[in-house]
Amino acid sequence: MNPDFKATLDRAGLQALFEVLKARGYRLVGPRVRDGAIVYDELASVDALPAGWTDEQEGGKYRLRKREDRALFGYAVGPHSWKKFLFPPMMRLWSARRTSNAFEIAPEQEESPRYAFIGVRSCELHAIAIQDKVFIEGKFVDPVYAARRKNAFIVAVNCSQAGGTCFCVSMKTGPKARAGFDLALTEIIEGARHFFLVESGTDAGAQVLAQIPHRSATEQEQKAAEQVVERTASQMGRTMDTTDIKELLYRNYEHPRWDDVASRCLTCANCTMVCPTCFCSTVEDTTDLTGEQAERWRKWDSCFQVDFSYIVGGSIRASAKSRYRQWMTHKLATWIDQFGTSGCVGCGRCITWCPVAIDITEEVRAIRETESA
Amino acid sequence: MIFMVSPLEHDAMTGVDPMLPQPFRIRRRRSETLDTFTLEIERAKHNQAFGFAPGQFNMLYVLGVGEIPISICGDPRSNSLMHTTRVVGPVTMAMSKLRRGDILGVRGPFGSSWPTEQLDGCDVVVVAGGIGLAPLRGALHQLVRRRKKLGKLVFLYGARTPGDILYRRELELWQQRGLQVEVTVDRAPLSWLGHVGVVTTLIQRAPFDPGNTVAMICGPEEMMRYAVFELQKRGVPTANIFLSMERNMKCAVGFCGHCQFGPEFICKDGPILRYDRIANWFAIRDL
């Protein structure tokens, strides 16, 4: 198939896509409304998508609101990201059993789920690529992540509107999905007409597309899709000047702004939980009451926890200042030295879900503007 | 000449799950001092050798209690897998109660190692504080063996009291083989005729040619800070100073994020790091 081929689907065509993916053995996960937010969960059909809903986002604020149309993907991003499927928040790594004079350790036998991710935003594709660097492209490979990642089928959706805390344009991660997807959709609503422009990014995507009723997109339809992302790009709720950002932060580990932000930060760890790239974890060793059976669990952890940096004698980062500084300098600066990329994709979740509305773009701006030369 | 820490090498890169402990049996347990002990261990299932380099560490697991990083202190040549530990928390407490024949879970070896094989013709000064001698023990074995190829070979060691001095017999043996040993203690009874005071004060008088010296340091971070300061004052180049760093570790393979020190992951970039690489980070408090 011509790689530049673009097709259109209507809502029934989207349902056909779901059916084909299910028939191919995928578990569909994607956006749906729950608990007053758009979250990622199992999807039975297109009817489960958040039709006619959008989100309003600001620092420390997230509200769902009815749209005037029936858009299925007419929101930005919610508190969930796809990392919960690729890097589960809590999982058993192995079980151990005491034997007569020793013990045996059995690895967790998991048949890796085959997920089809429906509605992955461009910033989220970048976030997945960043976690790939952490878990599968380094000296060691995380087998859990690697298997889930390899199995995943990704249906991206180009953003048709930006959220109030979005800054993907600054981070060069969106709003148009350019790589890392099997299929990418652009949702277009023109009066009564509601359709999706589709392009495939892989052979697997092209094969799936070939199985569903579609027709090739007209030039006008392609133009309409381009306009959708252009409009979104012009609506960014936030901006961040990333010029020499690594050097900027490396020069400013002792900037007074860290005291200022620490006086507001609750060290609640929300930002790290909603961040699609944060990858820190801890392990917990447990036993049953007899001491015969033991297990090791891996759980998401956060550099905002005081015991995160504990060594004999005390925690290295005992203060809120040192913990916020660790998070932000890691995200925007040391990450670049570690993995050759920023750890921030500009999705805005850490701003929206911060209970006291700390804004990473504002913190960078403050340091940049008040740096003593 | 540029000295380098040796990067880690591990089975995990060839597909073995690095998160899965393997069973090892305790061959020997020895009490070192009042609160330290050494476990010598071997594979429980087959006799395959366990290769490691001095300065590397293992993750040791006590069934149902927990897992901690402990440096390997055996002699790399004889492949004797030894760990000397101080009792400081629940895992080391449980470990101290293990006896010959008991089983430990082991993941490793992990991390970088001391540059002991690259030092022909150099003066070498090794500085240890307290239990910080354990990660240097394997390196000292190697250095003493290469004694003739080295210039001056000095070991400066600080312990809390004379009773806290580790590996006394070996220190004497190494001394006979040409290692110059200077020991200092924080507190001493009247019978002690040696130095009293912090180990870093021994650096100014130690016999070595600063421009041609490689230094290896392990101990509490404050001690290492002053040791580096004293070495620099003598004129030892920062690229010739190596430290063994400690941070919280859960995974040992760069996934858990706990051991970050600026851009370095102590578990895989360290624990042995060349000072010039981390000098800027070393100066920042609460990093």
Interface residues (C-beta under 8 A of the other chain):
Chain A: L93 W94 A96 R98 N101 A102 F103 E104 I105 P107 V134 F135 G138 K139 F140 V141 D142 P143 Y250 Y253 E254 F279 C280 S281 T282 V283 D285 T286 T287 G291 A294 R296 R298 D301 C303 F308 S309 Y310 I311 V312 G313 I316 R317 A318 S319 K321 S322 Q326 H330 T334 D337 Q338
Chain B: L8 H10 A12 M13 G15 D17 P18 M19 L20 P21 Q22 P23 R25 A44 Y61 L63 G64 V65 G66 E67 V88 G89 G101 I103 G105 P220 E246 R247 N248 K250 C251 V253 G254 F255 C256 G257 H258 Q260 G262 P263 F265 K268 N280 I284 R285 D286 L287
